[in-house]
């Protein structure tokens, strides 16, 4: 998976979890939970959707690596290249 593909997937799933999310002004290093007002359930749904959509296994201990848009993208790209599913 390329960074561009990963970013597209993350943005689409963020909009699914928070349809009113303002993605245009979101800095790539901004904490997603704070900026988009995601509660724990929203964040879990985001991670579950990303896992389902990418076919990658995402464990609870991986959540910290998914705190920002850039970190989500890097995590998904790295995990896809490692072949972890």
PDB file with one MODEL, atoms N, CA, C and O in Angstrom:
MODEL        1
ATOM      1  N   UNK A   1       0.849  -1.168   0.000  1.00  0.00           N
ATOM      2  CA  UNK A   1       0.000   0.000   0.000  1.00  0.00           C
ATOM      3  C   UNK A   1       0.900   1.237   0.000  1.00  0.00           C
ATOM      4  O   UNK A   1       1.876   1.307   0.747  1.00  0.00           O
ATOM      5  N   UNK A   2       0.567   2.186  -0.825  1.00  0.00           N
ATOM      6  CA  UNK A   2       1.350   3.425  -0.897  1.00  0.00           C
ATOM      7  C   UNK A   2       0.848   4.413   0.166  1.00  0.00           C
ATOM      8  O   UNK A   2      -0.260   4.261   0.682  1.00  0.00           O
ATOM      9  N   UNK A   3       1.664   5.422   0.492  1.00  0.00           N
ATOM     10  CA  UNK A   3       1.190   6.452   1.417  1.00  0.00           C
ATOM     11  C   UNK A   3      -0.072   7.153   0.917  1.00  0.00           C
ATOM     12  O   UNK A   3      -0.953   7.485   1.711  1.00  0.00           O
ATOM     13  N   UNK A   4      -0.161   7.377  -0.375  1.00  0.00           N
ATOM     14  CA  UNK A   4      -1.343   8.038  -0.940  1.00  0.00           C
ATOM     15  C   UNK A   4      -2.593   7.176  -0.757  1.00  0.00           C
ATOM     16  O   UNK A   4      -3.650   7.682  -0.379  1.00  0.00           O
ATOM     17  N   UNK A   5      -2.471   5.888  -1.022  1.00  0.00           N
ATOM     18  CA  UNK A   5      -3.600   4.976  -0.836  1.00  0.00           C
ATOM     19  C   UNK A   5      -4.012   4.924   0.630  1.00  0.00           C
ATOM     20  O   UNK A   5      -5.197   4.956   0.960  1.00  0.00           O
ATOM     21  N   UNK A   6      -3.025   4.845   1.490  1.00  0.00           N
ATOM     22  CA  UNK A   6      -3.292   4.790   2.921  1.00  0.00           C
ATOM     23  C   UNK A   6      -3.988   6.061   3.394  1.00  0.00           C
ATOM     24  O   UNK A   6      -4.967   5.986   4.135  1.00  0.00           O
ATOM     25  N   UNK A   7      -3.501   7.217   2.979  1.00  0.00           N
ATOM     26  CA  UNK A   7      -4.097   8.496   3.378  1.00  0.00           C
ATOM     27  C   UNK A   7      -5.556   8.576   2.905  1.00  0.00           C
ATOM     28  O   UNK A   7      -6.430   9.032   3.642  1.00  0.00           O
ATOM     29  N   UNK A   8      -5.804   8.135   1.689  1.00  0.00           N
ATOM     30  CA  UNK A   8      -7.166   8.149   1.142  1.00  0.00           C
ATOM     31  C   UNK A   8      -8.104   7.285   1.991  1.00  0.00           C
ATOM     32  O   UNK A   8      -9.231   7.683   2.286  1.00  0.00           O
ATOM     33  N   UNK A   9      -7.632   6.117   2.375  1.00  0.00           N
ATOM     34  CA  UNK A   9      -8.429   5.207   3.196  1.00  0.00           C
ATOM     35  C   UNK A   9      -8.688   5.809   4.571  1.00  0.00           C
ATOM     36  O   UNK A   9      -9.817   5.780   5.061  1.00  0.00           O
ATOM     37  N   UNK A  10      -7.642   6.356   5.198  1.00  0.00           N
ATOM     38  CA  UNK A  10      -7.787   6.934   6.537  1.00  0.00           C
ATOM     39  C   UNK A  10      -8.781   8.095   6.507  1.00  0.00           C
ATOM     40  O   UNK A  10      -9.661   8.175   7.364  1.00  0.00           O
ATOM     41  N   UNK A  11      -8.652   8.983   5.541  1.00  0.00           N
ATOM     42  CA  UNK A  11      -9.565  10.133   5.448  1.00  0.00           C
ATOM     43  C   UNK A  11     -11.002   9.652   5.234  1.00  0.00           C
ATOM     44  O   UNK A  11     -11.926  10.160   5.871  1.00  0.00           O
ATOM     45  N   UNK A  12     -11.192   8.686   4.350  1.00  0.00           N
ATOM     46  CA  UNK A  12     -12.539   8.165   4.092  1.00  0.00           C
ATOM     47  C   UNK A  12     -13.142   7.564   5.357  1.00  0.00           C
ATOM     48  O   UNK A  12     -14.323   7.768   5.640  1.00  0.00           O
ATOM     49  N   UNK A  13     -12.345   6.831   6.112  1.00  0.00           N
ATOM     50  CA  UNK A  13     -12.863   6.201   7.327  1.00  0.00           C
ATOM     51  C   UNK A  13     -13.077   7.215   8.443  1.00  0.00           C
ATOM     52  O   UNK A  13     -13.992   7.057   9.251  1.00  0.00           O
ATOM     53  N   UNK A  14     -12.248   8.251   8.499  1.00  0.00           N
ATOM     54  CA  UNK A  14     -12.486   9.322   9.466  1.00  0.00           C
ATOM     55  C   UNK A  14     -13.815  10.006   9.176  1.00  0.00           C
ATOM     56  O   UNK A  14     -14.569  10.331  10.093  1.00  0.00           O
ATOM     57  N   UNK A  15     -14.094  10.220   7.908  1.00  0.00           N
ATOM     58  CA  UNK A  15     -15.367  10.845   7.530  1.00  0.00           C
ATOM     59  C   UNK A  15     -16.552   9.926   7.788  1.00  0.00           C
ATOM     60  O   UNK A  15     -17.660  10.399   8.037  1.00  0.00           O
ATOM     61  N   UNK A  16     -16.330   8.627   7.732  1.00  0.00           N
ATOM     62  CA  UNK A  16     -17.403   7.671   8.032  1.00  0.00           C
ATOM     63  C   UNK A  16     -17.730   7.705   9.530  1.00  0.00           C
ATOM     64  O   UNK A  16     -18.896   7.685   9.924  1.00  0.00           O
ATOM     65  N   UNK A  17     -16.680   7.755  10.352  1.00  0.00           N
ATOM     66  CA  UNK A  17     -16.866   7.775  11.802  1.00  0.00           C
ATOM     67  C   UNK A  17     -17.376   9.137  12.267  1.00  0.00           C
ATOM     68  O   UNK A  17     -18.227   9.221  13.153  1.00  0.00           O
ATOM     69  N   UNK A  18     -16.852  10.198  11.665  1.00  0.00           N
ATOM     70  CA  UNK A  18     -17.267  11.557  12.013  1.00  0.00           C
ATOM     71  C   UNK A  18     -17.661  12.312  10.769  1.00  0.00           C
ATOM     72  O   UNK A  18     -16.860  13.084  10.242  1.00  0.00           O
ATOM     73  N   UNK A  19     -18.878  12.113  10.280  1.00  0.00           N
ATOM     74  CA  UNK A  19     -19.291  12.697   9.005  1.00  0.00           C
ATOM     75  C   UNK A  19     -19.176  14.225   8.946  1.00  0.00           C
ATOM     76  O   UNK A  19     -19.084  14.797   7.860  1.00  0.00           O
ATOM     77  N   UNK A  20     -19.181  14.877  10.097  1.00  0.00           N
ATOM     78  CA  UNK A  20     -19.073  16.331  10.124  1.00  0.00           C
ATOM     79  C   UNK A  20     -17.631  16.805  10.304  1.00  0.00           C
ATOM     80  O   UNK A  20     -17.382  18.001  10.458  1.00  0.00           O
ATOM     81  N   UNK A  21     -16.690  15.870  10.283  1.00  0.00           N
ATOM     82  CA  UNK A  21     -15.286  16.219  10.512  1.00  0.00           C
ATOM     83  C   UNK A  21     -14.792  17.170   9.421  1.00  0.00           C
ATOM     84  O   UNK A  21     -15.058  16.980   8.234  1.00  0.00           O
ATOM     85  N   UNK A  22     -14.077  18.183   9.856  1.00  0.00           N
ATOM     86  CA  UNK A  22     -13.499  19.164   8.943  1.00  0.00           C
ATOM     87  C   UNK A  22     -12.067  18.734   8.622  1.00  0.00           C
ATOM     88  O   UNK A  22     -11.136  19.047   9.365  1.00  0.00           O
ATOM     89  N   UNK A  23     -11.900  18.020   7.521  1.00  0.00           N
ATOM     90  CA  UNK A  23     -10.605  17.450   7.166  1.00  0.00           C
ATOM     91  C   UNK A  23      -9.683  18.458   6.476  1.00  0.00           C
ATOM     92  O   UNK A  23      -8.463  18.297   6.517  1.00  0.00           O
ATOM     93  N   UNK A  24     -10.234  19.477   5.852  1.00  0.00           N
ATOM     94  CA  UNK A  24      -9.416  20.426   5.104  1.00  0.00           C
ATOM     95  C   UNK A  24      -8.405  21.148   5.983  1.00  0.00           C
ATOM     96  O   UNK A  24      -7.279  21.389   5.548  1.00  0.00           O
ATOM     97  N   UNK A  25      -8.775  21.493   7.191  1.00  0.00           N
ATOM     98  CA  UNK A  25      -7.880  22.235   8.061  1.00  0.00           C
ATOM     99  C   UNK A  25      -7.100  21.366   9.027  1.00  0.00           C
ATOM    100  O   UNK A  25      -6.388  21.882   9.889  1.00  0.00           O
ATOM    101  N   UNK A  26      -7.223  20.057   8.896  1.00  0.00           N
ATOM    102  CA  UNK A  26      -6.564  19.140   9.824  1.00  0.00           C
ATOM    103  C   UNK A  26      -5.082  18.991   9.478  1.00  0.00           C
ATOM    104  O   UNK A  26      -4.733  18.492   8.408  1.00  0.00           O
ATOM    105  N   UNK A  27      -4.225  19.427  10.387  1.00  0.00           N
ATOM    106  CA  UNK A  27      -2.779  19.260  10.185  1.00  0.00           C
ATOM    107  C   UNK A  27      -2.442  17.782  10.326  1.00  0.00           C
ATOM    108  O   UNK A  27      -3.045  17.087  11.145  1.00  0.00           O
ATOM    109  N   UNK A  28      -1.490  17.293   9.540  1.00  0.00           N
ATOM    110  CA  UNK A  28      -1.172  15.867   9.556  1.00  0.00           C
ATOM    111  C   UNK A  28      -0.610  15.358  10.880  1.00  0.00           C
ATOM    112  O   UNK A  28      -0.590  14.152  11.122  1.00  0.00           O
ATOM    113  N   UNK A  29      -0.149  16.275  11.743  1.00  0.00           N
ATOM    114  CA  UNK A  29       0.418  15.853  13.022  1.00  0.00           C
ATOM    115  C   UNK A  29      -0.464  16.210  14.213  1.00  0.00           C
ATOM    116  O   UNK A  29      -0.011  16.172  15.357  1.00  0.00           O
ATOM    117  N   UNK A  30      -1.715  16.555  13.949  1.00  0.00           N
ATOM    118  CA  UNK A  30      -2.671  16.901  14.999  1.00  0.00           C
ATOM    119  C   UNK A  30      -3.323  15.640  15.544  1.00  0.00           C
ATOM    120  O   UNK A  30      -3.668  14.734  14.785  1.00  0.00           O
ATOM    121  N   UNK A  31      -3.491  15.582  16.859  1.00  0.00           N
ATOM    122  CA  UNK A  31      -4.143  14.443  17.488  1.00  0.00           C
ATOM    123  C   UNK A  31      -5.584  14.325  16.974  1.00  0.00           C
ATOM    124  O   UNK A  31      -6.380  15.255  17.104  1.00  0.00           O
ATOM    125  N   UNK A  32      -5.895  13.185  16.398  1.00  0.00           N
ATOM    126  CA  UNK A  32      -7.203  12.969  15.778  1.00  0.00           C
ATOM    127  C   UNK A  32      -8.347  13.002  16.780  1.00  0.00           C
ATOM    128  O   UNK A  32      -9.403  13.576  16.512  1.00  0.00           O
ATOM    129  N   UNK A  33      -8.133  12.388  17.927  1.00  0.00           N
ATOM    130  CA  UNK A  33      -9.212  12.322  18.917  1.00  0.00           C
ATOM    131  C   UNK A  33      -9.623  13.722  19.365  1.00  0.00           C
ATOM    132  O   UNK A  33     -10.812  14.026  19.460  1.00  0.00           O
ATOM    133  N   UNK A  34      -8.640  14.565  19.638  1.00  0.00           N
ATOM    134  CA  UNK A  34      -8.942  15.928  20.099  1.00  0.00           C
ATOM    135  C   UNK A  34      -9.520  16.777  18.979  1.00  0.00           C
ATOM    136  O   UNK A  34     -10.558  17.417  19.148  1.00  0.00           O
ATOM    137  N   UNK A  35      -8.846  16.782  17.835  1.00  0.00           N
ATOM    138  CA  UNK A  35      -9.240  17.661  16.730  1.00  0.00           C
ATOM    139  C   UNK A  35     -10.621  17.331  16.183  1.00  0.00           C
ATOM    140  O   UNK A  35     -11.376  18.229  15.811  1.00  0.00           O
ATOM    141  N   UNK A  36     -10.951  16.055  16.133  1.00  0.00           N
ATOM    142  CA  UNK A  36     -12.225  15.638  15.546  1.00  0.00           C
ATOM    143  C   UNK A  36     -13.247  15.231  16.604  1.00  0.00           C
ATOM    144  O   UNK A  36     -14.330  14.740  16.284  1.00  0.00           O
ATOM    145  N   UNK A  37     -12.886  15.442  17.866  1.00  0.00           N
ATOM    146  CA  UNK A  37     -13.768  15.123  18.990  1.00  0.00           C
ATOM    147  C   UNK A  37     -14.257  13.677  18.940  1.00  0.00           C
ATOM    148  O   UNK A  37     -15.450  13.403  19.074  1.00  0.00           O
ATOM    149  N   UNK A  38     -13.311  12.762  18.745  1.00  0.00           N
ATOM    150  CA  UNK A  38     -13.630  11.334  18.719  1.00  0.00           C
ATOM    151  C   UNK A  38     -13.574  10.786  20.132  1.00  0.00           C
ATOM    152  O   UNK A  38     -12.574  10.955  20.830  1.00  0.00           O
ATOM    153  N   UNK A  39     -14.641  10.131  20.555  1.00  0.00           N
ATOM    154  CA  UNK A  39     -14.584   9.462  21.852  1.00  0.00           C
ATOM    155  C   UNK A  39     -13.959   8.077  21.643  1.00  0.00           C
ATOM    156  O   UNK A  39     -13.604   7.711  20.523  1.00  0.00           O
ATOM    157  N   UNK A  40     -13.832   7.326  22.718  1.00  0.00           N
ATOM    158  CA  UNK A  40     -13.176   6.017  22.646  1.00  0.00           C
ATOM    159  C   UNK A  40     -13.873   5.077  21.671  1.00  0.00           C
ATOM    160  O   UNK A  40     -13.215   4.353  20.924  1.00  0.00           O
ATOM    161  N   UNK A  41     -15.196   5.085  21.678  1.00  0.00           N
ATOM    162  CA  UNK A  41     -15.955   4.213  20.775  1.00  0.00           C
ATOM    163  C   UNK A  41     -15.745   4.631  19.319  1.00  0.00           C
ATOM    164  O   UNK A  41     -15.582   3.778  18.447  1.00  0.00           O
ATOM    165  N   UNK A  42     -15.747   5.930  19.055  1.00  0.00           N
ATOM    166  CA  UNK A  42     -15.482   6.416  17.692  1.00  0.00           C
ATOM    167  C   UNK A  42     -14.114   5.952  17.220  1.00  0.00           C
ATOM    168  O   UNK A  42     -13.962   5.494  16.087  1.00  0.00           O
ATOM    169  N   UNK A  43     -13.114   6.072  18.094  1.00  0.00           N
ATOM    170  CA  UNK A  43     -11.764   5.691  17.715  1.00  0.00           C
ATOM    171  C   UNK A  43     -11.678   4.182  17.474  1.00  0.00           C
ATOM    172  O   UNK A  43     -11.027   3.741  16.527  1.00  0.00           O
ATOM    173  N   UNK A  44     -12.326   3.400  18.317  1.00  0.00           N
ATOM    174  CA  UNK A  44     -12.343   1.951  18.111  1.00  0.00           C
ATOM    175  C   UNK A  44     -13.022   1.594  16.795  1.00  0.00           C
ATOM    176  O   UNK A  44     -12.570   0.697  16.083  1.00  0.00           O
ATOM    177  N   UNK A  45     -14.094   2.288  16.474  1.00  0.00           N
ATOM    178  CA  UNK A  45     -14.765   2.062  15.193  1.00  0.00           C
ATOM    179  C   UNK A  45     -13.852   2.429  14.026  1.00  0.00           C
ATOM    180  O   UNK A  45     -13.812   1.722  13.019  1.00  0.00           O
ATOM    181  N   UNK A  46     -13.123   3.531  14.162  1.00  0.00           N
ATOM    182  CA  UNK A  46     -12.169   3.921  13.122  1.00  0.00           C
ATOM    183  C   UNK A  46     -11.143   2.820  12.897  1.00  0.00           C
ATOM    184  O   UNK A  46     -10.896   2.414  11.762  1.00  0.00           O
ATOM    185  N   UNK A  47     -10.556   2.345  13.969  1.00  0.00           N
ATOM    186  CA  UNK A  47      -9.531   1.298  13.860  1.00  0.00           C
ATOM    187  C   UNK A  47     -10.122   0.019  13.271  1.00  0.00           C
ATOM    188  O   UNK A  47      -9.500  -0.613  12.417  1.00  0.00           O
ATOM    189  N   UNK A  48     -11.304  -0.363  13.714  1.00  0.00           N
ATOM    190  CA  UNK A  48     -11.947  -1.574  13.180  1.00  0.00           C
ATOM    191  C   UNK A  48     -12.227  -1.417  11.691  1.00  0.00           C
ATOM    192  O   UNK A  48     -12.024  -2.352  10.917  1.00  0.00           O
ATOM    193  N   UNK A  49     -12.692  -0.238  11.288  1.00  0.00           N
ATOM    194  CA  UNK A  49     -12.961   0.012   9.866  1.00  0.00           C
ATOM    195  C   UNK A  49     -11.680  -0.027   9.046  1.00  0.00           C
ATOM    196  O   UNK A  49     -11.656  -0.583   7.948  1.00  0.00           O
ATOM    197  N   UNK A  50     -10.618   0.561   9.578  1.00  0.00           N
ATOM    198  CA  UNK A  50      -9.323   0.536   8.870  1.00  0.00           C
ATOM    199  C   UNK A  50      -8.822  -0.892   8.734  1.00  0.00           C
ATOM    200  O   UNK A  50      -8.317  -1.276   7.679  1.00  0.00           O
ATOM    201  N   UNK A  51      -8.957  -1.666   9.775  1.00  0.00           N
ATOM    202  CA  UNK A  51      -8.521  -3.064   9.746  1.00  0.00           C
ATOM    203  C   UNK A  51      -9.315  -3.852   8.706  1.00  0.00           C
ATOM    204  O   UNK A  51      -8.751  -4.601   7.908  1.00  0.00           O
ATOM    205  N   UNK A  52     -10.618  -3.671   8.732  1.00  0.00           N
ATOM    206  CA  UNK A  52     -11.492  -4.376   7.789  1.00  0.00           C
ATOM    207  C   UNK A  52     -11.188  -3.960   6.349  1.00  0.00           C
ATOM    208  O   UNK A  52     -11.103  -4.800   5.452  1.00  0.00           O
ATOM    209  N   UNK A  53     -11.028  -2.672   6.146  1.00  0.00           N
ATOM    210  CA  UNK A  53     -10.838  -2.161   4.785  1.00  0.00           C
ATOM    211  C   UNK A  53      -9.475  -2.533   4.202  1.00  0.00           C
ATOM    212  O   UNK A  53      -9.351  -2.767   3.000  1.00  0.00           O
ATOM    213  N   UNK A  54      -8.454  -2.586   5.058  1.00  0.00           N
ATOM    214  CA  UNK A  54      -7.102  -2.881   4.570  1.00  0.00           C
ATOM    215  C   UNK A  54      -6.741  -4.355   4.677  1.00  0.00           C
ATOM    216  O   UNK A  54      -5.800  -4.814   4.029  1.00  0.00           O
ATOM    217  N   UNK A  55      -7.483  -5.096   5.490  1.00  0.00           N
ATOM    218  CA  UNK A  55      -7.148  -6.498   5.723  1.00  0.00           C
ATOM    219  C   UNK A  55      -5.973  -6.670   6.666  1.00  0.00           C
ATOM    220  O   UNK A  55      -5.411  -7.760   6.769  1.00  0.00           O
ATOM    221  N   UNK A  56      -5.595  -5.594   7.359  1.00  0.00           N
ATOM    222  CA  UNK A  56      -4.465  -5.633   8.284  1.00  0.00           C
ATOM    223  C   UNK A  56      -4.959  -5.779   9.714  1.00  0.00           C
ATOM    224  O   UNK A  56      -5.959  -5.178  10.105  1.00  0.00           O
ATOM    225  N   UNK A  57      -4.250  -6.576  10.477  1.00  0.00           N
ATOM    226  CA  UNK A  57      -4.598  -6.754  11.885  1.00  0.00           C
ATOM    227  C   UNK A  57      -4.047  -5.561  12.667  1.00  0.00           C
ATOM    228  O   UNK A  57      -2.861  -5.243  12.578  1.00  0.00           O
ATOM    229  N   UNK A  58      -4.918  -4.910  13.428  1.00  0.00           N
ATOM    230  CA  UNK A  58      -4.521  -3.772  14.246  1.00  0.00           C
ATOM    231  C   UNK A  58      -4.922  -4.088  15.683  1.00  0.00           C
ATOM    232  O   UNK A  58      -6.105  -4.207  16.000  1.00  0.00           O
ATOM    233  N   UNK A  59      -3.925  -4.220  16.537  1.00  0.00           N
ATOM    234  CA  UNK A  59      -4.137  -4.567  17.936  1.00  0.00           C
ATOM    235  C   UNK A  59      -4.309  -3.308  18.787  1.00  0.00           C
ATOM    236  O   UNK A  59      -3.959  -2.208  18.359  1.00  0.00           O
ATOM    237  N   UNK A  60      -4.839  -3.476  19.967  1.00  0.00           N
ATOM    238  CA  UNK A  60      -5.031  -2.344  20.867  1.00  0.00           C
ATOM    239  C   UNK A  60      -3.709  -1.662  21.198  1.00  0.00           C
ATOM    240  O   UNK A  60      -3.672  -0.443  21.367  1.00  0.00           O
ATOM    241  N   UNK A  61      -2.629  -2.424  21.293  1.00  0.00           N
ATOM    242  CA  UNK A  61      -1.325  -1.814  21.592  1.00  0.00           C
ATOM    243  C   UNK A  61      -0.802  -0.969  20.421  1.00  0.00           C
ATOM    244  O   UNK A  61       0.166  -0.225  20.580  1.00  0.00           O
ATOM    245  N   UNK A  62      -1.429  -1.079  19.261  1.00  0.00           N
ATOM    246  CA  UNK A  62      -1.053  -0.271  18.091  1.00  0.00           C
ATOM    247  C   UNK A  62      -1.746   1.088  18.074  1.00  0.00           C
ATOM    248  O   UNK A  62      -1.373   1.956  17.285  1.00  0.00           O
ATOM    249  N   UNK A  63      -2.743   1.286  18.926  1.00  0.00           N
ATOM    250  CA  UNK A  63      -3.561   2.501  18.865  1.00  0.00           C
ATOM    251  C   UNK A  63      -2.734   3.776  18.988  1.00  0.00           C
ATOM    252  O   UNK A  63      -3.006   4.755  18.293  1.00  0.00           O
ATOM    253  N   UNK A  64      -1.728   3.778  19.864  1.00  0.00           N
ATOM    254  CA  UNK A  64      -0.906   4.977  20.052  1.00  0.00           C
ATOM    255  C   UNK A  64      -0.202   5.368  18.746  1.00  0.00           C
ATOM    256  O   UNK A  64       0.042   6.548  18.494  1.00  0.00           O
ATOM    257  N   UNK A  65       0.117   4.381  17.932  1.00  0.00           N
ATOM    258  CA  UNK A  65       0.784   4.644  16.654  1.00  0.00           C
ATOM    259  C   UNK A  65      -0.179   5.216  15.619  1.00  0.00           C
ATOM    260  O   UNK A  65       0.221   5.514  14.493  1.00  0.00           O
ATOM    261  N   UNK A  66      -1.436   5.368  15.994  1.00  0.00           N
ATOM    262  CA  UNK A  66      -2.453   5.835  15.059  1.00  0.00           C
ATOM    263  C   UNK A  66      -3.112   7.124  15.558  1.00  0.00           C
ATOM    264  O   UNK A  66      -4.274   7.391  15.253  1.00  0.00           O
ATOM    265  N   UNK A  67      -2.373   7.910  16.315  1.00  0.00           N
ATOM    266  CA  UNK A  67      -2.946   9.089  16.962  1.00  0.00           C
ATOM    267  C   UNK A  67      -3.126  10.292  16.035  1.00  0.00           C
ATOM    268  O   UNK A  67      -3.947  11.166  16.315  1.00  0.00           O
ATOM    269  N   UNK A  68      -2.376  10.347  14.945  1.00  0.00           N
ATOM    270  CA  UNK A  68      -2.488  11.459  13.997  1.00  0.00           C
ATOM    271  C   UNK A  68      -2.682  10.896  12.591  1.00  0.00           C
ATOM    272  O   UNK A  68      -2.520   9.697  12.363  1.00  0.00           O
ATOM    273  N   UNK A  69      -3.026  11.763  11.666  1.00  0.00           N
ATOM    274  CA  UNK A  69      -3.194  11.333  10.276  1.00  0.00           C
ATOM    275  C   UNK A  69      -1.887  10.758   9.732  1.00  0.00           C
ATOM    276  O   UNK A  69      -1.883   9.685   9.130  1.00  0.00           O
ATOM    277  N   UNK A  70      -0.779  11.469   9.944  1.00  0.00           N
ATOM    278  CA  UNK A  70       0.514  10.979   9.452  1.00  0.00           C
ATOM    279  C   UNK A  70       0.899   9.660  10.095  1.00  0.00           C
ATOM    280  O   UNK A  70       1.425   8.770   9.426  1.00  0.00           O
ATOM    281  N   UNK A  71       0.643   9.530  11.381  1.00  0.00           N
ATOM    282  CA  UNK A  71       0.997   8.286  12.069  1.00  0.00           C
ATOM    283  C   UNK A  71       0.131   7.121  11.586  1.00  0.00           C
ATOM    284  O   UNK A  71       0.620   5.998  11.456  1.00  0.00           O
ATOM    285  N   UNK A  72      -1.139   7.381  11.322  1.00  0.00           N
ATOM    286  CA  UNK A  72      -2.013   6.330  10.757  1.00  0.00           C
ATOM    287  C   UNK A  72      -1.483   5.870   9.404  1.00  0.00           C
ATOM    288  O   UNK A  72      -1.371   4.673   9.137  1.00  0.00           O
ATOM    289  N   UNK A  73      -1.163   6.834   8.563  1.00  0.00           N
ATOM    290  CA  UNK A  73      -0.654   6.522   7.226  1.00  0.00           C
ATOM    291  C   UNK A  73       0.629   5.704   7.336  1.00  0.00           C
ATOM    292  O   UNK A  73       0.759   4.670   6.680  1.00  0.00           O
ATOM    293  N   UNK A  74       1.567   6.149   8.148  1.00  0.00           N
ATOM    294  CA  UNK A  74       2.840   5.436   8.314  1.00  0.00           C
ATOM    295  C   UNK A  74       2.631   4.031   8.860  1.00  0.00           C
ATOM    296  O   UNK A  74       3.264   3.078   8.407  1.00  0.00           O
ATOM    297  N   UNK A  75       1.737   3.910   9.837  1.00  0.00           N
ATOM    298  CA  UNK A  75       1.461   2.603  10.412  1.00  0.00           C
ATOM    299  C   UNK A  75       0.911   1.645   9.362  1.00  0.00           C
ATOM    300  O   UNK A  75       1.390   0.518   9.232  1.00  0.00           O
ATOM    301  N   UNK A  76      -0.091   2.091   8.615  1.00  0.00           N
ATOM    302  CA  UNK A  76      -0.719   1.216   7.620  1.00  0.00           C
ATOM    303  C   UNK A  76       0.257   0.833   6.510  1.00  0.00           C
ATOM    304  O   UNK A  76       0.292  -0.320   6.079  1.00  0.00           O
ATOM    305  N   UNK A  77       1.040   1.791   6.052  1.00  0.00           N
ATOM    306  CA  UNK A  77       2.031   1.493   5.010  1.00  0.00           C
ATOM    307  C   UNK A  77       3.055   0.492   5.538  1.00  0.00           C
ATOM    308  O   UNK A  77       3.359  -0.504   4.882  1.00  0.00           O
ATOM    309  N   UNK A  78       3.577   0.767   6.723  1.00  0.00           N
ATOM    310  CA  UNK A  78       4.573  -0.132   7.311  1.00  0.00           C
ATOM    311  C   UNK A  78       4.033  -1.517   7.554  1.00  0.00           C
ATOM    312  O   UNK A  78       4.701  -2.507   7.255  1.00  0.00           O
ATOM    313  N   UNK A  79       2.835  -1.603   8.091  1.00  0.00           N
ATOM    314  CA  UNK A  79       2.227  -2.903   8.385  1.00  0.00           C
ATOM    315  C   UNK A  79       1.955  -3.664   7.085  1.00  0.00           C
ATOM    316  O   UNK A  79       2.136  -4.881   7.034  1.00  0.00           O
ATOM    317  N   UNK A  80       1.527  -2.968   6.049  1.00  0.00           N
ATOM    318  CA  UNK A  80       1.249  -3.657   4.776  1.00  0.00           C
ATOM    319  C   UNK A  80       2.536  -4.177   4.143  1.00  0.00           C
ATOM    320  O   UNK A  80       2.530  -5.221   3.490  1.00  0.00           O
ATOM    321  N   UNK A  81       3.626  -3.463   4.330  1.00  0.00           N
ATOM    322  CA  UNK A  81       4.900  -3.895   3.765  1.00  0.00           C
ATOM    323  C   UNK A  81       5.506  -5.053   4.533  1.00  0.00           C
ATOM    324  O   UNK A  81       6.277  -5.838   3.981  1.00  0.00           O
ATOM    325  N   UNK A  82       5.153  -5.160   5.825  1.00  0.00           N
ATOM    326  CA  UNK A  82       5.634  -6.263   6.640  1.00  0.00           C
ATOM    327  C   UNK A  82       4.871  -7.556   6.367  1.00  0.00           C
ATOM    328  O   UNK A  82       5.333  -8.649   6.696  1.00  0.00           O
ATOM    329  N   UNK A  83       3.691  -7.409   5.759  1.00  0.00           N
ATOM    330  CA  UNK A  83       2.895  -8.583   5.456  1.00  0.00           C
ATOM    331  C   UNK A  83       2.114  -9.099   6.633  1.00  0.00           C
ATOM    332  O   UNK A  83       1.663 -10.244   6.618  1.00  0.00           O
ATOM    333  N   UNK A  84       1.935  -8.259   7.686  1.00  0.00           N
ATOM    334  CA  UNK A  84       1.121  -8.663   8.826  1.00  0.00           C
ATOM    335  C   UNK A  84      -0.347  -8.539   8.479  1.00  0.00           C
ATOM    336  O   UNK A  84      -0.816  -7.471   8.086  1.00  0.00           O
ATOM    337  N   UNK A  85      -1.050  -9.611   8.623  1.00  0.00           N
ATOM    338  CA  UNK A  85      -2.505  -9.543   8.411  1.00  0.00           C
ATOM    339  C   UNK A  85      -3.209 -10.324   9.470  1.00  0.00           C
ATOM    340  O   UNK A  85      -4.438 -10.393   9.471  1.00  0.00           O
TER     341      UNK A  85
ENDMDL
END
